[in-house]
């Protein structure tokens, strides 16, 4: 039977004065934890729609987390095979 692993990502969002900050925290059960950061700010000329700032900051945090996970994977693979690797799509 295959082993099922569960990874979770918590997205924490904080808003202050037209600025939104998000952190996407990966919990994989491993010792290394990764946190992606994303920010958004309200253009003073735009209507304040907090959900849009939340979405943008969260998307940026998740994108940053994904990038960090790729970098971590490449480093782990490089250590395993003994030479630099390039991860493609």
Backbone as XML, in Angstrom:
<?xml version="1.0"?>
<chain id="A" units="angstrom">
  <residue number="1" name="UNK">
    <atom name="N" x="0.841" y="-1.185" z="0.000"/>
    <atom name="CA" x="0.000" y="0.000" z="0.000"/>
    <atom name="C" x="0.885" y="1.248" z="0.000"/>
  </residue>
  <residue number="2" name="UNK">
    <atom name="N" x="0.514" y="2.239" z="-0.767"/>
    <atom name="CA" x="1.277" y="3.481" z="-0.862"/>
    <atom name="C" x="1.158" y="4.286" z="0.431"/>
  </residue>
  <residue number="3" name="UNK">
    <atom name="N" x="2.211" y="4.969" z="0.760"/>
    <atom name="CA" x="2.203" y="5.848" z="1.918"/>
    <atom name="C" x="1.669" y="7.210" z="1.513"/>
  </residue>
  <residue number="4" name="UNK">
    <atom name="N" x="0.726" y="7.705" z="2.264"/>
    <atom name="CA" x="0.148" y="9.020" z="1.993"/>
    <atom name="C" x="0.801" y="10.030" z="2.920"/>
  </residue>
  <residue number="5" name="UNK">
    <atom name="N" x="1.276" y="11.099" z="2.343"/>
    <atom name="CA" x="1.866" y="12.179" z="3.122"/>
    <atom name="C" x="0.948" y="13.385" z="3.047"/>
  </residue>
  <residue number="6" name="UNK">
    <atom name="N" x="0.897" y="14.123" z="4.128"/>
    <atom name="CA" x="0.060" y="15.322" z="4.137"/>
    <atom name="C" x="0.944" y="16.531" z="4.387"/>
  </residue>
  <residue number="7" name="UNK">
    <atom name="N" x="0.901" y="17.439" z="3.467"/>
    <atom name="CA" x="1.553" y="18.732" z="3.633"/>
    <atom name="C" x="0.444" y="19.765" z="3.735"/>
  </residue>
  <residue number="8" name="UNK">
    <atom name="N" x="0.633" y="20.717" z="4.617"/>
    <atom name="CA" x="-0.350" y="21.791" z="4.738"/>
    <atom name="C" x="0.327" y="23.134" z="4.566"/>
  </residue>
  <residue number="9" name="UNK">
    <atom name="N" x="-0.429" y="24.082" z="4.075"/>
    <atom name="CA" x="0.045" y="25.455" z="3.930"/>
    <atom name="C" x="-0.939" y="26.354" z="4.654"/>
  </residue>
  <residue number="10" name="UNK">
    <atom name="N" x="-0.431" y="27.112" z="5.612"/>
    <atom name="CA" x="-1.223" y="28.135" z="6.283"/>
    <atom name="C" x="-0.930" y="29.459" z="5.619"/>
  </residue>
  <residue number="11" name="UNK">
    <atom name="N" x="-1.979" y="30.195" z="5.266"/>
    <atom name="CA" x="-1.804" y="31.530" z="4.700"/>
    <atom name="C" x="-2.331" y="32.530" z="5.724"/>
  </residue>
  <residue number="12" name="UNK">
    <atom name="N" x="-1.426" y="33.364" z="6.215"/>
    <atom name="CA" x="-1.760" y="34.383" z="7.211"/>
    <atom name="C" x="-1.752" y="35.738" z="6.526"/>
  </residue>
  <residue number="13" name="UNK">
    <atom name="N" x="-2.812" y="36.515" z="6.716"/>
    <atom name="CA" x="-2.955" y="37.804" z="6.036"/>
    <atom name="C" x="-3.188" y="38.891" z="7.071"/>
  </residue>
  <residue number="14" name="UNK">
    <atom name="N" x="-2.469" y="39.989" z="6.894"/>
    <atom name="CA" x="-2.566" y="41.127" z="7.809"/>
    <atom name="C" x="-2.712" y="42.394" z="6.973"/>
  </residue>
  <residue number="15" name="UNK">
    <atom name="N" x="-3.678" y="43.234" z="7.339"/>
    <atom name="CA" x="-3.926" y="44.478" z="6.600"/>
    <atom name="C" x="-3.778" y="45.681" z="7.523"/>
  </residue>
  <residue number="16" name="UNK">
    <atom name="N" x="-3.092" y="46.697" z="7.024"/>
    <atom name="CA" x="-2.945" y="47.955" z="7.766"/>
    <atom name="C" x="-2.777" y="49.107" z="6.787"/>
  </residue>
  <residue number="17" name="UNK">
    <atom name="N" x="-3.666" y="50.076" z="6.870"/>
    <atom name="CA" x="-3.513" y="51.318" z="6.118"/>
    <atom name="C" x="-3.283" y="51.153" z="4.632"/>
  </residue>
  <residue number="18" name="UNK">
    <atom name="N" x="-4.077" y="50.327" z="3.973"/>
    <atom name="CA" x="-3.931" y="50.167" z="2.530"/>
    <atom name="C" x="-2.819" y="49.226" z="2.117"/>
  </residue>
  <residue number="19" name="UNK">
    <atom name="N" x="-2.188" y="48.581" z="3.069"/>
    <atom name="CA" x="-1.127" y="47.611" z="2.770"/>
    <atom name="C" x="-1.539" y="46.254" z="3.314"/>
  </residue>
  <residue number="20" name="UNK">
    <atom name="N" x="-1.282" y="45.231" z="2.520"/>
    <atom name="CA" x="-1.617" y="43.866" z="2.913"/>
    <atom name="C" x="-0.358" y="43.024" z="2.865"/>
  </residue>
  <residue number="21" name="UNK">
    <atom name="N" x="-0.136" y="42.262" z="3.921"/>
    <atom name="CA" x="1.028" y="41.376" z="4.034"/>
    <atom name="C" x="0.510" y="39.959" z="4.208"/>
  </residue>
  <residue number="22" name="UNK">
    <atom name="N" x="1.065" y="39.026" z="3.454"/>
    <atom name="CA" x="0.671" y="37.624" z="3.575"/>
    <atom name="C" x="1.903" y="36.747" z="3.735"/>
  </residue>
  <residue number="23" name="UNK">
    <atom name="N" x="1.746" y="35.702" z="4.531"/>
    <atom name="CA" x="2.776" y="34.677" z="4.684"/>
    <atom name="C" x="2.142" y="33.334" z="4.397"/>
  </residue>
  <residue number="24" name="UNK">
    <atom name="N" x="2.786" y="32.546" z="3.528"/>
    <atom name="CA" x="2.347" y="31.189" z="3.227"/>
    <atom name="C" x="3.368" y="30.257" z="3.870"/>
  </residue>
  <residue number="25" name="UNK">
    <atom name="N" x="2.945" y="29.532" z="4.902"/>
    <atom name="CA" x="3.852" y="28.680" z="5.677"/>
    <atom name="C" x="3.594" y="27.210" z="5.355"/>
  </residue>
  <residue number="26" name="UNK">
    <atom name="N" x="4.624" y="26.535" z="4.839"/>
    <atom name="CA" x="4.526" y="25.126" z="4.493"/>
    <atom name="C" x="4.915" y="24.271" z="5.697"/>
  </residue>
  <residue number="27" name="UNK">
    <atom name="N" x="4.062" y="23.319" z="6.017"/>
    <atom name="CA" x="4.339" y="22.339" z="7.070"/>
    <atom name="C" x="4.316" y="20.968" z="6.396"/>
  </residue>
  <residue number="28" name="UNK">
    <atom name="N" x="5.511" y="20.385" z="6.250"/>
    <atom name="CA" x="5.611" y="19.126" z="5.515"/>
    <atom name="C" x="5.926" y="17.940" z="6.412"/>
  </residue>
  <residue number="29" name="UNK">
    <atom name="N" x="6.070" y="18.179" z="7.699"/>
    <atom name="CA" x="6.464" y="17.105" z="8.597"/>
    <atom name="C" x="7.969" y="16.904" z="8.622"/>
  </residue>
  <residue number="30" name="UNK">
    <atom name="N" x="8.678" y="17.592" z="7.762"/>
    <atom name="CA" x="10.139" y="17.537" z="7.739"/>
    <atom name="C" x="10.681" y="18.612" z="8.682"/>
  </residue>
  <residue number="31" name="UNK">
    <atom name="N" x="11.985" y="18.598" z="8.894"/>
    <atom name="CA" x="12.577" y="19.595" z="9.787"/>
    <atom name="C" x="12.597" y="20.982" z="9.169"/>
  </residue>
  <residue number="32" name="UNK">
    <atom name="N" x="12.774" y="21.060" z="7.843"/>
    <atom name="CA" x="12.836" y="22.367" z="7.183"/>
    <atom name="C" x="11.427" y="22.885" z="6.934"/>
  </residue>
  <residue number="33" name="UNK">
    <atom name="N" x="11.182" y="24.098" z="7.318"/>
    <atom name="CA" x="9.909" y="24.752" z="7.031"/>
    <atom name="C" x="10.190" y="25.937" z="6.134"/>
  </residue>
  <residue number="34" name="UNK">
    <atom name="N" x="9.303" y="26.148" z="5.203"/>
    <atom name="CA" x="9.467" y="27.256" z="4.271"/>
    <atom name="C" x="8.326" y="28.244" z="4.456"/>
  </residue>
  <residue number="35" name="UNK">
    <atom name="N" x="8.648" y="29.530" z="4.291"/>
    <atom name="CA" x="7.644" y="30.581" z="4.387"/>
    <atom name="C" x="7.785" y="31.512" z="3.199"/>
  </residue>
  <residue number="36" name="UNK">
    <atom name="N" x="6.723" y="31.631" z="2.430"/>
    <atom name="CA" x="6.685" y="32.577" z="1.320"/>
    <atom name="C" x="6.065" y="33.879" z="1.791"/>
  </residue>
  <residue number="37" name="UNK">
    <atom name="N" x="6.550" y="34.980" z="1.244"/>
    <atom name="CA" x="6.084" y="36.316" z="1.631"/>
    <atom name="C" x="5.475" y="37.008" z="0.420"/>
  </residue>
  <residue number="38" name="UNK">
    <atom name="N" x="4.363" y="37.683" z="0.648"/>
    <atom name="CA" x="3.729" y="38.458" z="-0.412"/>
    <atom name="C" x="3.138" y="39.738" z="0.149"/>
  </residue>
  <residue number="39" name="UNK">
    <atom name="N" x="3.221" y="40.796" z="-0.613"/>
    <atom name="CA" x="2.690" y="42.094" z="-0.198"/>
    <atom name="C" x="1.861" y="42.712" z="-1.315"/>
  </residue>
  <residue number="40" name="UNK">
    <atom name="N" x="0.917" y="43.539" z="-0.915"/>
    <atom name="CA" x="0.110" y="44.306" z="-1.862"/>
    <atom name="C" x="-0.174" y="45.652" z="-1.219"/>
  </residue>
  <residue number="41" name="UNK">
    <atom name="N" x="-0.374" y="46.647" z="-2.044"/>
    <atom name="CA" x="-0.741" y="47.956" z="-1.494"/>
    <atom name="C" x="-1.828" y="48.559" z="-2.353"/>
  </residue>
  <residue number="42" name="UNK">
    <atom name="N" x="-2.659" y="49.331" z="-1.708"/>
    <atom name="CA" x="-3.769" y="49.991" z="-2.385"/>
    <atom name="C" x="-3.253" y="51.229" z="-3.100"/>
  </residue>
  <residue number="43" name="UNK">
    <atom name="N" x="-3.555" y="51.330" z="-4.375"/>
    <atom name="CA" x="-3.267" y="52.550" z="-5.107"/>
    <atom name="C" x="-4.264" y="53.597" z="-4.605"/>
  </residue>
  <residue number="44" name="UNK">
    <atom name="N" x="-3.783" y="54.774" z="-4.175"/>
    <atom name="CA" x="-4.700" y="55.785" z="-3.635"/>
    <atom name="C" x="-5.823" y="56.185" z="-4.599"/>
  </residue>
  <residue number="45" name="UNK">
    <atom name="N" x="-5.621" y="55.985" z="-5.887"/>
    <atom name="CA" x="-6.644" y="56.340" z="-6.868"/>
    <atom name="C" x="-7.721" y="55.263" z="-7.013"/>
  </residue>
  <residue number="46" name="UNK">
    <atom name="N" x="-7.482" y="54.087" z="-6.429"/>
    <atom name="CA" x="-8.420" y="52.970" z="-6.569"/>
    <atom name="C" x="-9.388" y="52.898" z="-5.398"/>
  </residue>
  <residue number="47" name="UNK">
    <atom name="N" x="-10.511" y="52.248" z="-5.652"/>
    <atom name="CA" x="-11.479" y="51.971" z="-4.591"/>
    <atom name="C" x="-10.914" y="50.883" z="-3.690"/>
  </residue>
  <residue number="48" name="UNK">
    <atom name="N" x="-11.085" y="51.048" z="-2.390"/>
    <atom name="CA" x="-10.571" y="50.065" z="-1.437"/>
    <atom name="C" x="-11.474" y="48.836" z="-1.406"/>
  </residue>
  <residue number="49" name="UNK">
    <atom name="N" x="-10.960" y="47.723" z="-1.942"/>
    <atom name="CA" x="-11.650" y="46.436" z="-1.901"/>
    <atom name="C" x="-10.680" y="45.468" z="-1.216"/>
  </residue>
  <residue number="50" name="UNK">
    <atom name="N" x="-10.808" y="45.321" z="0.115"/>
    <atom name="CA" x="-9.843" y="44.520" z="0.869"/>
    <atom name="C" x="-9.624" y="43.111" z="0.325"/>
  </residue>
  <residue number="51" name="UNK">
    <atom name="N" x="-10.658" y="42.466" z="-0.206"/>
    <atom name="CA" x="-10.507" y="41.101" z="-0.713"/>
    <atom name="C" x="-9.483" y="41.038" z="-1.852"/>
  </residue>
  <residue number="52" name="UNK">
    <atom name="N" x="-9.400" y="42.093" z="-2.648"/>
    <atom name="CA" x="-8.441" y="42.102" z="-3.758"/>
    <atom name="C" x="-7.017" y="42.163" z="-3.223"/>
  </residue>
  <residue number="53" name="UNK">
    <atom name="N" x="-6.781" y="42.987" z="-2.215"/>
    <atom name="CA" x="-5.457" y="43.033" z="-1.596"/>
    <atom name="C" x="-5.082" y="41.701" z="-0.973"/>
  </residue>
  <residue number="54" name="UNK">
    <atom name="N" x="-6.062" y="41.060" z="-0.326"/>
    <atom name="CA" x="-5.826" y="39.738" z="0.269"/>
    <atom name="C" x="-5.424" y="38.730" z="-0.801"/>
  </residue>
  <residue number="55" name="UNK">
    <atom name="N" x="-6.182" y="38.726" z="-1.909"/>
    <atom name="CA" x="-5.904" y="37.780" z="-2.994"/>
    <atom name="C" x="-4.524" y="38.004" z="-3.593"/>
  </residue>
  <residue number="56" name="UNK">
    <atom name="N" x="-4.187" y="39.263" z="-3.840"/>
    <atom name="CA" x="-2.903" y="39.561" z="-4.465"/>
    <atom name="C" x="-1.744" y="39.215" z="-3.538"/>
  </residue>
  <residue number="57" name="UNK">
    <atom name="N" x="-1.823" y="39.610" z="-2.282"/>
    <atom name="CA" x="-0.750" y="39.306" z="-1.333"/>
    <atom name="C" x="-0.617" y="37.794" z="-1.137"/>
  </residue>
  <residue number="58" name="UNK">
    <atom name="N" x="-1.742" y="37.079" z="-1.036"/>
    <atom name="CA" x="-1.706" y="35.624" z="-0.870"/>
    <atom name="C" x="-1.110" y="34.957" z="-2.106"/>
  </residue>
  <residue number="59" name="UNK">
    <atom name="N" x="-1.497" y="35.412" z="-3.293"/>
    <atom name="CA" x="-0.947" y="34.840" z="-4.529"/>
    <atom name="C" x="0.558" y="35.037" z="-4.589"/>
  </residue>
  <residue number="60" name="UNK">
    <atom name="N" x="1.019" y="36.207" z="-4.210"/>
    <atom name="CA" x="2.465" y="36.474" z="-4.222"/>
    <atom name="C" x="3.187" y="35.620" z="-3.187"/>
  </residue>
  <residue number="61" name="UNK">
    <atom name="N" x="2.581" y="35.432" z="-2.019"/>
    <atom name="CA" x="3.193" y="34.590" z="-0.983"/>
    <atom name="C" x="3.274" y="33.137" z="-1.444"/>
  </residue>
  <residue number="62" name="UNK">
    <atom name="N" x="2.212" y="32.630" z="-2.066"/>
    <atom name="CA" x="2.217" y="31.260" z="-2.554"/>
    <atom name="C" x="3.219" y="31.074" z="-3.694"/>
  </residue>
  <residue number="63" name="UNK">
    <atom name="N" x="3.333" y="32.076" z="-4.559"/>
    <atom name="CA" x="4.312" y="32.023" z="-5.639"/>
    <atom name="C" x="5.733" y="31.989" z="-5.074"/>
  </residue>
  <residue number="64" name="UNK">
    <atom name="N" x="5.988" y="32.831" z="-4.070"/>
    <atom name="CA" x="7.301" y="32.853" z="-3.422"/>
    <atom name="C" x="7.584" y="31.503" z="-2.761"/>
  </residue>
  <residue number="65" name="UNK">
    <atom name="N" x="6.584" y="30.934" z="-2.110"/>
    <atom name="CA" x="6.749" y="29.625" z="-1.473"/>
    <atom name="C" x="7.076" y="28.559" z="-2.518"/>
  </residue>
  <residue number="66" name="UNK">
    <atom name="N" x="6.374" y="28.571" z="-3.639"/>
    <atom name="CA" x="6.642" y="27.613" z="-4.704"/>
    <atom name="C" x="8.063" y="27.737" z="-5.227"/>
  </residue>
  <residue number="67" name="UNK">
    <atom name="N" x="8.525" y="28.968" z="-5.401"/>
    <atom name="CA" x="9.901" y="29.197" z="-5.866"/>
    <atom name="C" x="10.905" y="28.651" z="-4.850"/>
  </residue>
  <residue number="68" name="UNK">
    <atom name="N" x="10.674" y="28.928" z="-3.573"/>
    <atom name="CA" x="11.577" y="28.424" z="-2.534"/>
    <atom name="C" x="11.605" y="26.898" z="-2.515"/>
  </residue>
  <residue number="69" name="UNK">
    <atom name="N" x="10.463" y="26.264" z="-2.739"/>
    <atom name="CA" x="10.403" y="24.811" z="-2.761"/>
    <atom name="C" x="11.206" y="24.249" z="-3.930"/>
  </residue>
  <residue number="70" name="UNK">
    <atom name="N" x="11.152" y="24.903" z="-5.092"/>
    <atom name="CA" x="11.967" y="24.482" z="-6.237"/>
    <atom name="C" x="13.454" y="24.633" z="-5.940"/>
  </residue>
  <residue number="71" name="UNK">
    <atom name="N" x="13.842" y="25.746" z="-5.331"/>
    <atom name="CA" x="15.249" y="25.972" z="-4.991"/>
    <atom name="C" x="15.733" y="24.922" z="-3.989"/>
  </residue>
  <residue number="72" name="UNK">
    <atom name="N" x="14.906" y="24.628" z="-2.996"/>
    <atom name="CA" x="15.249" y="23.616" z="-1.999"/>
    <atom name="C" x="15.385" y="22.245" z="-2.654"/>
  </residue>
  <residue number="73" name="UNK">
    <atom name="N" x="14.462" y="21.921" z="-3.554"/>
    <atom name="CA" x="14.512" y="20.636" z="-4.253"/>
    <atom name="C" x="15.781" y="20.515" z="-5.082"/>
  </residue>
  <residue number="74" name="UNK">
    <atom name="N" x="16.139" y="21.570" z="-5.800"/>
    <atom name="CA" x="17.352" y="21.555" z="-6.619"/>
    <atom name="C" x="18.587" y="21.348" z="-5.748"/>
  </residue>
  <residue number="75" name="UNK">
    <atom name="N" x="18.640" y="22.007" z="-4.594"/>
    <atom name="CA" x="19.782" y="21.849" z="-3.689"/>
    <atom name="C" x="19.850" y="20.426" z="-3.143"/>
  </residue>
  <residue number="76" name="UNK">
    <atom name="N" x="18.693" y="19.871" z="-2.771"/>
    <atom name="CA" x="18.673" y="18.496" z="-2.264"/>
    <atom name="C" x="19.083" y="17.503" z="-3.345"/>
  </residue>
  <residue number="77" name="UNK">
    <atom name="N" x="18.602" y="17.716" z="-4.560"/>
    <atom name="CA" x="18.956" y="16.832" z="-5.668"/>
    <atom name="C" x="20.433" y="16.948" z="-6.013"/>
  </residue>
  <residue number="78" name="UNK">
    <atom name="N" x="20.946" y="18.175" z="-6.011"/>
    <atom name="CA" x="22.379" y="18.391" z="-6.262"/>
    <atom name="C" x="23.216" y="17.636" z="-5.238"/>
  </residue>
  <residue number="79" name="UNK">
    <atom name="N" x="22.809" y="17.680" z="-3.972"/>
    <atom name="CA" x="23.544" y="16.966" z="-2.914"/>
    <atom name="C" x="23.465" y="15.459" z="-3.122"/>
  </residue>
  <residue number="80" name="UNK">
    <atom name="N" x="22.335" y="14.958" z="-3.629"/>
    <atom name="CA" x="22.161" y="13.523" z="-3.818"/>
    <atom name="C" x="22.944" y="12.982" z="-5.012"/>
  </residue>
  <residue number="81" name="UNK">
    <atom name="N" x="23.018" y="13.769" z="-6.107"/>
    <atom name="CA" x="23.675" y="13.269" z="-7.316"/>
    <atom name="C" x="25.110" y="13.780" z="-7.472"/>
  </residue>
  <residue number="82" name="UNK">
    <atom name="N" x="25.480" y="14.768" z="-6.705"/>
    <atom name="CA" x="26.856" y="15.235" z="-6.721"/>
    <atom name="C" x="27.206" y="16.229" z="-7.804"/>
  </residue>
  <residue number="83" name="UNK">
    <atom name="N" x="26.219" y="16.788" z="-8.478"/>
    <atom name="CA" x="26.489" y="17.821" z="-9.475"/>
    <atom name="C" x="25.270" y="18.736" z="-9.581"/>
  </residue>
  <residue number="84" name="UNK">
    <atom name="N" x="25.472" y="19.956" z="-10.093"/>
    <atom name="CA" x="24.350" y="20.890" z="-10.220"/>
    <atom name="C" x="23.255" y="20.317" z="-11.118"/>
  </residue>
  <residue number="85" name="UNK">
    <atom name="N" x="22.022" y="20.675" z="-10.794"/>
    <atom name="CA" x="20.875" y="20.234" z="-11.582"/>
    <atom name="C" x="20.049" y="21.430" z="-12.000"/>
  </residue>
  <residue number="86" name="UNK">
    <atom name="N" x="19.255" y="21.221" z="-13.032"/>
    <atom name="CA" x="18.343" y="22.261" z="-13.493"/>
    <atom name="C" x="16.957" y="21.629" z="-13.559"/>
  </residue>
  <residue number="87" name="UNK">
    <atom name="N" x="16.013" y="22.224" z="-12.827"/>
    <atom name="CA" x="14.657" y="21.701" z="-12.817"/>
    <atom name="C" x="13.839" y="22.455" z="-13.852"/>
  </residue>
  <residue number="88" name="UNK">
    <atom name="N" x="13.343" y="21.754" z="-14.838"/>
    <atom name="CA" x="12.501" y="22.361" z="-15.861"/>
    <atom name="C" x="11.031" y="22.147" z="-15.536"/>
  </residue>
  <residue number="89" name="UNK">
    <atom name="N" x="10.208" y="22.679" z="-16.383"/>
    <atom name="CA" x="8.758" y="22.537" z="-16.186"/>
    <atom name="C" x="8.283" y="21.157" z="-16.535"/>
  </residue>
</chain>
